[in-house]
Amino acid sequence: MLDYCYLVNPYFNRSGIIDEMQAHFRTLVSEYPAGMAVNSALASTCWGIKPEYIIPGNGAAELIKALTENLDGKVGVVRPTFEEYPNRLSAEQVVTFVPQDESFRYGASDMIKFFGANPVETLLLINPDNPSGNFIPLEGVHQLAQWCEERGMRFVLDESFVDFSVGYAHNSFLDNSLMEKYPHMCVLKSISKSYGVPGLRLGILCSADTDLIARMKKQVSIWNINSFAEFFMQIYPKYRTDYQKACDQFIQARADFEVALRKIPFLRVMPSQANYFFLEVLPPYKPKELCAILLKRFNILASACLAKKGIEPDRYMRIAIRNHADNERFIQALKELA
C-alpha cells in the first residue's frame, strides 16, 4: 500500500543515520534514556538553541498539550488547520479566521486585520499551514511576531513543515537572537515530519520565555524521550549534510509532482511549500468517492479531509508528497480515472 495520508520526509530515512541506529538496537532497547537536562543539551546541539530555551518532547503532540495547558484567554487560529491545537482548548477559547480566498491563501496583514478586530491573548500560526500549504515568508512572520510583542500577546509559531519550503535554510525562527527579540514567541517543530522518523516520537519547543520552558519541563513526564529518540539526537549532527540533501531532493520531487497533478482534469491544485498538496476535487468525483476508488483499485491511501473545520465537507482532499517513483504511481492511477 502507498500511504498518502501520513506526512513525512521521504528521503532522509535513506540516510546512514537509520543504519547506525539499527546497529545499536539491542543496546537502545535495553537501556533507560537520560533525563531532561541531558536531552535538552542534546537538542540544543542539534538545533543551535540555548538549553534553557528548548524542551524536547515525546513528539510535538506532548508539547502542544503542555503548552495549551499554560495558555490563558482566547487563542486565534486560522482554519482549516492542524486540529490538535484547537482540540486541546475549550470551544470558547478558540477564535477562528477562515481566509476568504478560494485557495485558502492569507498573509500577515490578513491575520493582523482579523485579530485586530477580534482580540485574542495568543495567536497561532502554522507555517506552512496544514492542510492548505499556505506559507508566510520570513518578513511576514517578523511582522506578526512584532505585532504580538507590542500587545503582550503570546505568539505560537509551528514550523513543523518549514524545512520543505524553498529557501528553507533562511526561513526558520529557531534562532536564539530572534527568540530574545520576541520573548512572547514560542516555536514548535515536529521532528517526526521533517526528518521522516515518526516512530521515534520527537519534537521540540523553543522560547526565550525561560519561566515557561522551565515550567513545562517540570510538567512533562520523567523520561519523556525514549532511548531511540535520544540516540537520534546524539548522532544527528554527523548527518546534517544528508538532511539538507534530502530536503533539496524533496523540493524537486514536489515541483515535479505539482506539474503532473495540474494535468489531472478533476483536480484543482493549491500551491504548497509543505510536504503535501491540498486539492479541490472536481466533477465527476467527490473526495470520499475518489479516496475509496484509490484504495480499492490501486492500493493507495489518501485523506478526504472530512473532519477538517473551516472547509466545505466532501470537497477537498490532502495528499502527501512521496518520492518520485511513488508519486509517478499515484499519477498513473489518477490518469486511469480521468
C-alpha positions as CSV (number, residue, x, y, z in Angstrom):
1,M,0.0,0.0,0.0
2,L,1.1,3.5,-0.8
3,D,0.3,5.8,2.2
4,Y,-0.5,9.3,1.0
5,C,-2.0,10.3,4.4
6,Y,1.0,10.4,6.7
7,L,3.3,13.4,6.2
8,V,7.0,12.5,6.5
9,N,10.3,13.2,4.7
10,P,10.6,10.5,2.1
11,Y,14.3,11.0,1.6
12,F,16.1,11.4,4.9
13,N,15.3,7.9,6.2
14,R,17.5,6.6,3.4
15,S,20.5,8.2,5.2
16,G,23.1,6.2,7.1
17,I,21.6,7.6,10.3
18,I,19.0,4.8,10.3
19,D,21.7,2.1,9.7
20,E,23.6,3.4,12.7
21,M,20.5,3.3,14.9
22,Q,19.8,-0.2,13.8
23,A,23.3,-1.3,14.6
24,H,22.7,-0.2,18.2
25,F,19.2,-1.6,18.6
26,R,20.0,-4.1,21.3
27,T,21.7,-1.5,23.5
28,L,19.0,1.1,23.0
29,V,16.1,-1.2,23.7
30,S,17.7,-2.5,26.9
31,E,18.8,0.9,28.4
32,Y,16.9,3.7,30.1
33,P,17.1,7.1,28.4
34,A,18.7,10.1,30.1
35,G,16.6,12.8,31.8
36,M,15.5,16.2,30.7
37,A,18.8,18.0,31.4
38,V,20.8,15.7,29.1
39,N,18.2,15.6,26.4
40,S,17.8,19.4,26.5
41,A,21.6,19.7,26.0
42,L,21.4,17.2,23.0
43,A,18.5,19.2,21.4
44,S,20.5,22.4,22.0
45,T,23.4,21.0,20.0
46,C,21.2,19.7,17.2
47,W,19.2,22.8,16.6
48,G,21.6,25.5,17.9
49,I,19.3,26.7,20.7
50,K,20.3,27.5,24.3
51,P,19.4,24.6,26.6
52,E,17.3,26.9,28.8
53,Y,15.3,27.9,25.7
54,I,14.5,24.4,24.4
55,I,12.4,21.5,25.6
56,P,12.3,18.2,23.7
57,G,9.0,16.3,23.8
58,N,7.5,12.9,23.1
59,G,6.5,14.1,19.7
60,A,5.1,17.6,19.1
61,A,1.8,16.3,20.5
62,E,3.2,16.2,24.0
63,L,4.5,19.7,23.8
64,I,1.2,21.0,22.3
65,K,-0.7,19.5,25.2
66,A,1.7,21.0,27.8
67,L,1.7,24.4,26.0
68,T,-2.1,24.8,25.7
69,E,-2.4,23.9,29.4
70,N,-0.3,27.1,30.0
71,L,-2.3,29.4,27.8
72,D,-4.9,31.7,29.3
73,G,-7.6,33.5,27.4
74,K,-8.6,33.3,23.8
75,V,-6.4,31.7,21.1
76,G,-6.6,32.8,17.5
77,V,-6.3,30.1,14.8
78,V,-6.6,30.0,11.0
79,R,-8.7,27.3,9.6
80,P,-8.6,24.8,8.0
81,T,-5.6,23.8,10.2
82,F,-4.0,21.1,12.2
83,E,-6.7,20.4,14.7
84,E,-4.5,19.2,17.6
85,Y,-4.2,22.8,18.8
86,P,-7.9,23.7,19.0
87,N,-8.8,20.2,20.2
88,R,-6.8,20.9,23.3
89,L,-8.7,24.1,24.0
90,S,-12.3,24.8,25.0
91,A,-14.6,25.9,22.2
92,E,-15.0,29.3,24.0
93,Q,-11.2,29.9,23.8
94,V,-10.9,29.4,20.1
95,V,-11.3,32.4,17.7
96,T,-11.3,31.3,14.1
97,F,-10.2,33.1,11.0
98,V,-11.2,31.5,7.7
99,P,-9.4,33.1,4.7
100,Q,-11.9,34.3,2.1
101,D,-9.8,33.1,-0.8
102,E,-10.7,30.1,-2.9
103,S,-7.2,28.6,-2.4
104,F,-7.1,29.5,1.4
105,R,-4.2,31.9,0.9
106,Y,-3.5,34.5,3.6
107,G,-0.7,36.7,4.8
108,A,0.4,38.5,7.9
109,S,-1.7,41.6,7.1
110,D,-4.9,39.4,6.8
111,M,-4.2,37.9,10.2
112,I,-3.5,41.3,11.8
113,K,-6.6,42.8,10.3
114,F,-8.9,40.0,11.6
115,F,-7.4,39.5,15.0
116,G,-7.1,43.3,15.5
117,A,-10.9,43.3,15.2
118,N,-11.3,40.0,17.2
119,P,-8.7,40.3,20.0
120,V,-7.0,37.2,21.4
121,E,-4.4,36.6,24.1
122,T,-2.5,34.0,21.9
123,L,-2.0,33.9,18.2
124,L,-1.2,30.6,16.5
125,L,0.5,30.3,13.1
126,I,1.3,27.0,11.5
127,N,3.8,27.9,8.7
128,P,3.5,26.3,6.2
129,D,-0.1,25.6,7.2
130,N,-1.7,22.2,7.3
131,P,-3.6,21.2,5.1
132,S,-3.6,24.3,2.9
133,G,0.1,24.5,2.4
134,N,-0.1,28.3,2.7
135,F,3.3,29.9,3.6
136,I,4.1,33.3,5.0
137,P,7.7,34.4,4.2
138,L,10.1,35.4,7.0
139,E,9.3,39.1,6.7
140,G,5.6,38.5,7.3
141,V,6.3,36.3,10.3
142,H,8.5,39.1,11.7
143,Q,5.5,41.4,11.2
144,L,3.3,39.1,13.2
145,A,5.8,38.5,15.9
146,Q,6.4,42.2,16.4
147,W,2.6,42.9,16.4
148,C,2.1,40.3,19.1
149,E,5.1,41.5,21.1
150,E,3.8,45.1,21.1
151,R,0.5,43.9,22.5
152,G,1.9,41.5,25.1
153,M,0.3,38.6,23.2
154,R,1.7,35.1,23.1
155,F,2.8,34.1,19.5
156,V,2.9,30.4,18.8
157,L,4.7,29.5,15.6
158,D,4.6,25.9,14.4
159,E,7.4,25.2,12.0
160,S,6.9,21.5,11.5
161,F,7.0,21.8,7.7
162,V,9.3,24.8,7.2
163,D,12.2,22.7,6.1
164,F,10.2,21.7,3.0
165,S,9.9,25.4,1.9
166,V,12.0,26.9,-0.9
167,G,15.0,28.6,0.8
168,Y,14.3,26.6,4.0
169,A,17.8,27.4,5.4
170,H,16.7,31.0,5.9
171,N,13.0,30.6,6.7
172,S,13.2,29.4,10.4
173,F,12.8,31.3,13.6
174,L,14.8,28.7,15.5
175,D,17.4,31.3,16.4
176,N,18.4,32.5,19.8
177,S,18.6,36.1,18.8
178,L,15.2,36.1,17.2
179,M,13.6,34.5,20.2
180,E,15.2,37.0,22.5
181,K,13.8,39.8,20.3
182,Y,10.4,38.3,20.6
183,P,10.2,36.8,24.1
184,H,6.5,36.2,23.9
185,M,7.0,33.8,21.0
186,C,7.2,30.0,21.1
187,V,8.5,28.0,18.2
188,L,7.4,24.3,17.8
189,K,8.8,21.7,15.4
190,S,7.8,18.1,14.8
191,I,11.0,16.2,14.1
192,S,8.8,13.3,13.1
193,K,7.5,15.1,10.0
194,S,10.6,17.0,8.9
195,Y,13.1,14.1,9.4
196,G,10.9,11.2,8.4
197,V,11.1,9.4,11.7
198,P,7.6,9.5,13.3
199,G,8.2,6.2,15.2
200,L,10.8,8.0,17.3
201,R,8.2,10.4,18.8
202,L,10.3,13.5,18.9
203,G,9.5,17.2,18.8
204,I,10.9,20.5,20.2
205,L,9.5,23.7,21.6
206,C,11.7,26.8,22.0
207,S,11.2,30.2,23.6
208,A,13.2,32.9,25.3
209,D,10.5,32.8,28.0
210,T,12.6,30.7,30.3
211,D,9.9,30.7,33.0
212,L,7.5,28.9,30.6
213,I,10.2,26.5,29.4
214,A,11.2,25.6,33.0
215,R,7.6,25.1,34.0
216,M,6.9,22.9,31.0
217,K,10.0,20.8,31.7
218,K,8.5,20.0,35.2
219,Q,5.1,19.3,33.7
220,V,6.1,16.6,31.2
221,S,6.7,13.1,32.4
222,I,10.1,11.8,33.6
223,W,11.9,10.1,30.8
224,N,9.6,11.6,28.2
225,I,12.1,10.9,25.5
226,N,12.9,7.3,24.7
227,S,16.4,5.9,24.1
228,F,16.0,5.8,20.3
229,A,15.0,9.5,20.1
230,E,17.9,10.4,22.5
231,F,20.4,8.4,20.3
232,F,19.0,10.1,17.2
233,M,19.9,13.5,18.7
234,Q,23.3,12.2,19.8
235,I,24.3,11.2,16.2
236,Y,22.2,13.6,14.1
237,P,25.0,16.3,13.8
238,K,27.1,13.8,11.8
239,Y,24.2,13.6,9.3
240,R,23.3,17.2,9.0
241,T,24.5,17.4,5.4
242,D,22.4,14.3,4.5
243,Y,19.4,16.1,5.8
244,Q,20.0,19.1,3.7
245,K,20.4,17.0,0.6
246,A,17.2,15.2,1.5
247,C,15.3,18.5,1.8
248,D,16.7,19.6,-1.6
249,Q,15.6,16.3,-3.2
250,F,12.2,16.7,-1.7
251,I,11.7,20.2,-3.1
252,Q,12.5,19.0,-6.6
253,A,10.1,16.0,-6.2
254,R,7.3,18.3,-5.1
255,A,7.9,20.6,-8.1
256,D,7.7,17.6,-10.5
257,F,4.7,16.2,-8.7
258,E,2.8,19.5,-8.9
259,V,3.4,19.8,-12.7
260,A,1.9,16.3,-13.1
261,L,-1.0,16.9,-10.8
262,R,-2.1,20.0,-12.6
263,K,-2.7,18.0,-15.7
264,I,-5.4,15.9,-14.0
265,P,-8.7,17.5,-15.1
266,F,-10.7,16.7,-12.0
267,L,-8.2,18.3,-9.5
268,R,-7.5,21.9,-8.6
269,V,-4.1,22.0,-7.0
270,M,-3.3,24.7,-4.4
271,P,0.3,26.0,-4.1
272,S,2.3,24.4,-1.3
273,Q,5.5,24.9,0.5
274,A,5.0,21.8,2.6
275,N,5.2,18.1,2.0
276,Y,1.6,17.7,0.9
277,F,-0.9,19.3,-1.5
278,F,-4.4,20.5,-0.8
279,L,-6.7,19.6,-3.7
280,E,-10.2,20.6,-4.7
281,V,-11.8,17.6,-6.2
282,L,-14.0,18.5,-9.2
283,P,-16.7,16.6,-11.0
284,P,-17.3,13.8,-11.8
285,Y,-15.7,12.8,-8.5
286,K,-16.1,13.7,-4.8
287,P,-13.2,13.3,-2.4
288,K,-14.8,10.5,-0.3
289,E,-15.6,8.6,-3.5
290,L,-12.2,9.2,-5.1
291,C,-10.3,8.1,-1.9
292,A,-12.4,4.9,-1.9
293,I,-11.5,4.2,-5.5
294,L,-7.8,4.8,-5.0
295,L,-7.8,2.4,-2.1
296,K,-9.9,-0.4,-3.7
297,R,-8.4,-0.3,-7.2
298,F,-4.9,1.0,-6.7
299,N,-4.0,0.2,-3.0
300,I,-3.4,3.9,-2.4
301,L,-4.5,5.5,0.9
302,A,-5.4,9.2,0.8
303,S,-7.3,11.6,3.1
304,A,-10.6,13.2,2.2
305,C,-10.3,15.8,5.0
306,L,-13.8,15.0,6.1
307,A,-13.1,16.1,9.7
308,K,-11.4,19.4,8.9
309,K,-13.2,22.5,10.1
310,G,-13.4,25.7,8.0
311,I,-13.9,23.9,4.7
312,E,-17.0,22.6,2.8
313,P,-17.5,18.9,3.5
314,D,-16.5,16.4,0.8
315,R,-15.0,18.9,-1.5
316,Y,-11.2,18.8,-0.7
317,M,-8.5,16.2,-0.1
318,R,-4.9,16.4,1.1
319,I,-2.2,14.1,-0.3
320,A,1.3,13.7,1.0
321,I,4.3,14.0,-1.3
322,R,6.5,11.0,-1.5
323,N,9.5,10.1,-3.7
324,H,9.5,10.3,-7.5
325,A,8.7,6.6,-8.0
326,D,5.7,6.6,-5.7
327,N,4.4,9.9,-7.0
328,E,4.5,8.5,-10.5
329,R,2.4,5.5,-9.5
330,F,-0.1,7.9,-7.9
331,I,-0.3,10.0,-11.1
332,Q,-0.8,6.9,-13.3
333,A,-3.7,5.9,-11.1
334,L,-5.3,9.3,-11.5
335,K,-4.8,9.2,-15.3
336,E,-6.7,5.9,-15.4
337,L,-9.6,7.7,-13.7
338,A,-9.5,10.8,-15.9
